[in-house]
Amino acid sequence: MALTPHPDLSSQVPPRTDDAIDDAALERVMREVPSGALALSLLTVGLLLLAWFLMYAFVFLPRGMVG
């Protein structure tokens, strides 16, 4: 049984005219997106540091000095 390739339908679809993005909307979105990414990265790093500190305080310190 031979497989027939599917035609690329994306090349047959005409572009829509209402998909245009005006410059003001694009600038507004690009101003909001980096601040959200920064907040997410700060939250992630903060949780990582908190987990490290809790592990240090409750696992390593109670065991005492090595040696």
Order of alpha helices (4+ residues) and beta strands (2+ residues): alpha
